Amino acid sequence: MTCNFLFYIFILLTFLLPLERLGSFEFWGITIRFSQLILLVILALLPFCIPFSKIKNLYFSNKKLYFSLILFITIAAFSIIQSINVARSLFIFFATLFTASLAFVIPLVIDTEAKLRQTIGALFITTTLACLFGLYQFTADMLGAPTSWTGLLPRYAHEILGFSRIQSTFAEPLYFANFLFLPFFLALAYFLNQPRHPREPGGLIGDPDPQLLKKNTSPFTDPHLLMGLLLTSLLLTTSRGAYLGLLAGCAFFLIFAYRKIFSKHYFFSLFKIGLASIILSFSLLQIGSSTQTKSFFEHTQIPTDSGSFLERKETFTKAWQLFLQKPLLGHGIGSFGPHLSADPQIPPAGGFKIVNNQYLELMAEVGILGIVPITVFFILLITQAISLLKTQTQISSHSPLNPSTNDRRRLLLLGLTSAIIAILAQYMTLSTLYMMQMWFAIGLLIAAIRILSSKTNVLG
């Protein structure tokens, strides 16, 4: 078996990534997703398809980054001795370890620009399908279709909230939004890579054949349609955390691409896409009753007397108290919920509570010894990306022979990094560290840094 065979399996994983709630099945009380099964197959085949020397080179070429991640996982394992519910802590630990393996797997499988381009193309296609299903879900629910037809959880139906919140195939609207960050910022990079003139080459990372652009008429990869569809879907999740992440990611993207964004050609196109997405979103909210728009705006606000605000305040306070009790190693990974439960061994009807702030939850569960290495991991990852972004900018300005190729690579890297920034910002309002889409984005960024660094003779 070859590395290419493993890559084709990985493309299948990419296609199946959105199947989180719909498309999954229960096995011994555990929700199994098809993307998880594919990752399990990849991990099993990895030793037979990838030479050990290549695996060793991946670690030692980025030793600080991977060491910080391994250190976090090790400390999380040791924290289990502090847990009041060892079974749950073991489950959360192995779920985190399993999904975090994508940070190692993806750079091994995606080792060329062509594979990176194909992966992003597959991601665009599966995201488009997930968004179209989400829009059907929203529209059908607003028209009064039963949840058995839409796949929407009853608590997100318009009969309960006064408006619908799309979750597509995901367990929660905010998880759907978390998934959308990566394709959204890649689509933005793709959009800014489009030629101003017909004879200019376009593409995500610079197709060597400009004629490919003329053949690319698929609606799945049209940058205008992608941007509009993704932005509309993000807006209709009605998630404050999603809006926070979107703003943070856009701010980061703007810092490194403000000249291109504010150029006449791109700015007005982006303005029209944004305006069309907002108009479409509010038009869909008007289906059935005009009062649903009012309910939508009320939900996006943060009233201090609402049940949601008071619950978050309670969990934030409890997490801080737990951290102060055991600041070094915490109370054990996955143990926050049991500490708030009447019986720490038996989950309540709605499941164990979470902090809804990943950083506070990690402080309570793995303490300072755990929060420091995972923080270092993300700092190193982002600083590596920024360093390479600056290098690509310098190359573009001093390489008159082929500036467009470096510009496309820089925008691709910027899109991936902006997605990570958005995800980290959204984690201030949710706390699920073992989401596959987050580690998928991390692995893709590490792979891109390695590939593009090798082409600029800069260490990733």
N, C-alpha and C positions, 0 to 999 in steps of 0.2 A: 504494500500500500504506500502511496505517496502523499506528500503534503497537499497536493492539489485535491486528492480525494477527500481529505479532511476539510479542506476549504469548502467543497460543495456541501458537505454536511453542515458546516457553519452557516452557509447561505440559507439552508433550510431552517436553522435556528433563528436567523434574522426574520424570516417570513413568519415564523410562529410566535415571535416575541410578544405581540399584542394579546395573545390568547391567555389572559390571566384568570378571569372568572368564567366567562363564557368560553367553552372549548376545553375546560379542565375537567377533572373527575376526582372523586373521593376514593381513597384507599386507606383502610384502617384509620379513618378519622382525619387523614391528612389530605389536603388538596394538592393533587399532582397536575402540573402543567406540562404540555407537550414540549415546550422549549427546555424545561428542566430535564426531561428524558433525553433530548438531543444533546444537551451539555454533558450528561452522564455518559453517553456513547462517545463523545469527543474525548472526554477524560480517559475513558477506557482504551481508546485507540491511540492516544497521544504518544505513549512510549514506542509504539510500533511504526508510527509515521514520522515522528520528529527525532532526529539524532540527539543523543544526550549532549553532545558538544554545543548544539544550537540552544538547548535549554539552559545550559551552563553559561553560555555567552550572553543570553538575555538577562540573567541575574547580574553577572559581573559588569556588564556594560551600564547598568543602572542600579548599582548596589545600594546606594543610600535610599532610593525610592522604595525598592522591594524590601530592604531590611526593615524600614519603618512599618510597612504593612505587616510583615511577618511578626514583628515585635508586638504590634497591636493584637494580632490574632493569638499570640502566645499568652499575653497578659489577660485577654478575654477568657482563655481556657483556664488560667489559674484563678480567675475571679469566681469561677463556679463553686469553689469551696466555700464561698461566703453566701451562697444562694439559699433561700428558704424553700425553693421549689426546683430541685436539681433536674428533674425531668424536663421542665420547661426551659431551663437554662441550657441544657444539653441540646435541645431542639433548636433554639435560637442560635446557639454557637455554630452548630453544623450547617444550619441554613445560611448563616453569614459566611462561613468558610467556603461553602459550595458556590455561592454566587460570586464571592470575591475572587474565585479561581479564574474568572473571566479576565481579570487584570493580567494574568499570566498567559492564558490560552490565546486570547485574541492577537497579541503581538507575535506569537509563534505561528499562527495560522495566516495572518495577513502580513505578508512581508514584501509586497510590491505595490506600486501605485495602482496597477491594474486591478488587483484584488481589493484594494481600498475603494476604488471607484465602483466596482461591482457590488460591494457590500452596501455602499450608500444608495446605489440604485435599487437594490432589494428593499432597503429600509424605506425609501420613498414610496415604493409600490404598496408594501404592507401597511404603511401609515395612511396612505390615501384610502385604502379599503376600510381601515378602522375609523377614520374620520367620516367617511360616507355612511357607515353603519351608525355612527354616533348622531349624525344629522337626521337620519331616518328615525332613530330612537327618540330624539328630541321632538321632532315634528309629530310623530305618531302619538306620543304621550300627550302632547298639547291638544291633539284632536280627540283625545279620550280613549285611545286604544288601551286594552288591558296590558299589564306588565308581562303577561305570558307571551304577548306578541312582540314586545319591545326589548325584553331582557333587562329592563331597568329595575333596580331595587325599589320596592314600594316607598322607602323613605326619601327617595329622590324624585318621586312623581309629582306632577303639578297639583294633584289632589291634596297632598300633604303640605308642600311648600308654597303653593300658589303659582309656581312655575316649575319647569323641568330643569334638571341638571344632568347633562350627558356624562355617562361613564364609559360608553362604548362597550368593549369587551372586558374592561378592567373592574376590579373590586370596588373602587372608589373613584369619584371624579378627580380628586387630587392626584391619584396614581396615574390616571389617564393624562392629566396635565404634565406630570413628571416625565412620562414617556414622550410627550410631544415636544419637549424642549430641544432634544437632540435633532430631530428632523426639521424643526422650525429654524434653528440657527444655521443648519447646513443648507436649508432652502434659501435663507437670506444670503449666505455666501454664494450659492449657486446663482441667485438672481443678480448679484453684483458682478458675477463672472460673465454674464451675457454680453455679447458684443454691442458696441454703440453703432457699428457699421456692419453691413452684411459680410464683408470680407474678413472681419476679425474672427479668430478662433474663439470658441467658448467651451464651457464645460467646467466640471468641478475641480479637477486638478490638471487640466491641460491635456486634452486628447491630442495625440500626435497627428491625427488626420482631421483637418478642419472640415472635411466633407461629412464627418459624422454628425456635425451640428445640423446639417440640412435634413438628415434622415431622422433626427430626434423630434418627432411630432407627437409622441405619446402624451396623453393628458396626465399620466402618472408622473412625468418628469418636466412638465411645463412649469417654469418658475413662478409665473404670475398666478396660475391656478393653485399651485402648491402653497404659496404664501397666503393667499386668500382663504383657502380651506383650513390650513393649520391655525391661522389667527382667529377665524370664526369659531373653530372648535375649542381653542383655548379660552375665548371669552365666554362661551356657553357652559364651561365647566363650573362657572360661578364660584371659583375658589380664590379666596384672598391670598393664600399662599402661592397660587399659580401666578397671580398678577404681580406679586412681589418678586418672584423668580424671573418673570418676563421682563420686568423693569430693570432688575440687576443685570441680567444677561445682555439686554439691549444697551445699557449704559457702558458695559465693558466693551461690547462690539463697537460702539460709537467712538470710544477713546482711540481705537486703533484704525478705524476706517471712516472717520468723520469727513475727510476730504472727498472720498468717493461717494458717501451717502448724500452729502449736501451738494454734489454736482448736479447741474440742471437736469441731465438725462435721467439719473437714478432717483433723485429726490421726489420729483413729481409723480413718477411711477409708483414709488413706495407710498406716497400720500394717497394716491388713488386706490391702491390695494387696501390700505388701512381704513380709508373711508368706506369703501365697499363692504369690508368685513363688518364694520360697526353697523352700517345700515342693514345688512343682511341679518345680523344678530338680533337687532331690535325689531326687525320685521317678523322674524320667527317668534319673538316674545309676544307679539300682538295676536298670535293665533288663538282664537277662542275668546279672549277677554283682554281689554286694555289695562285692567288692574294688575296684570301679571308683570308688567314692566316696573310698576311701583314695588311689588314684592321682590323683584330682582335687585333693585337698588337698595332696598332695605337690608337684603342679605349681604350685600357687599360692604355694608358699614359694620362697625364694631360697637354696638351699644353695650355700655358697661353693666347693664342690668339683665342682659340676656343669659339664658342657660348655658350657651356655648362659651361665653366669656367667663362666667363664674366657674364652669368646669375646668377650663384651661388654667384659670388662676389657681384653682385648688391643686391641679396636677403639677404646675410649676412650683408652687410652694412646697409640696410634698417632695418633689425631686431635689430641691435645694436642701431640705432638711435631711434627706437620706444621704446626700453628698457630705454634709457637715458631720454626720455620724461616722462615716467611714470614707474619709477623703482620699486615701491612697489607692486602695484596690476596689472600692465600691462594694455593693451588695450582691454582685454577680450579674453577668450578662442575662438579660431577659427577665430580671427579677422585680422590676418596678411594679408591674401589674399585680403580682401576688401580694406585694406589701400594701396595696390599697383594697385588697379583696377580703371579705369576711373570713373566708377559708382560703389560705394561700395555695392549697393543693387542688382546689376545685374552681375552675373558671366560672364567673357569673354568666347569666343568660346572654349578655351582649359581648362576652369575651373579656379578657383582662384589659384594664385600662392602659393607655400609653400616655406619655407626657405631651405629645404633639409638639415637641421641640427636641430634635435629635441630639443636640449638644448638651442640653440639660439631662436628657436620659442617659447619655453615655457617662456623664459626670457621676450620676447616681449609681450606675451599674458597674462601671469599670474604674472609676476614680481618676485621679490625676495620672497615675501610671498608664492608664489606657487611653485617656483623651489626648495626651501629649503625642504619642507616636502616630495616631491617625491624623492629628492636626498637621504634624510634620509631613506626612505622606501627601496631603493635599497641597500644602505650601510648596513642596518640592515639585509636584506635578505642574502646578500653575506657573511657578517661576521658570521651569524648563520651557514651557510653552511660550511664555512671554519673551524669554531670551531668544528662542528660535524665531519668533515673530519679528523681533528687532533685526535679527540677522537677515531674514528674508527681505525686510524693508531696505536694508543697506545694499543687498545684492541687486534688488530691483532698480535702485537709483544709480548703481554703478555698472549695470549690465545692459547697455543699449541694444545689444544684439537680440536678446530674447527676454525683455522685461515682463511680458504678459504671463509667461509660464511661472515665474517666481511670484508674481502678483496673485495668480490663481492658487498657488500652494499656500501663500500667506493667508488668503481669505478662508481657505479650507481649514487651516489650523485655527484661525480666529473663530470660525463657526463652532468647532469642536470645544474649544476652551470656553466660549461664551455659554455653551450648553451646560458645562460643568459648573460655572459660576451660578447659573440660574438654578440648577439642582441644589447646590449648597445653600442658596438663599431660601429656597422653598423649604429646606429642612428645618428652618426656624419655626415652621408651622406643622410639621409632621415628623414622625420618628419610626421609620422602618428601614433599617440599614441593609436588609437583605433583598432589596428590590433588584431584579435582574437588569432592568433597563438602566439603572444607575451605574452598575458595574460594567454593563455593555458599553456605555458612553466612556467610562474611564479606560477600558481596554482599547477602544477605538482611538482615543487621544494618545495613549502610549504608543500604539502602533504607528500612528501618523507622525509622531515626534521621531521615532526611530527611522522611519522611511525617509522623511524629509531631511533629517540630520545627516544621513548617509550621503545625500545628494549635495549637501553644502559643506561637508567635511567638518561638521560640528557635532560634538557628543550630545546625545539626547538626555 
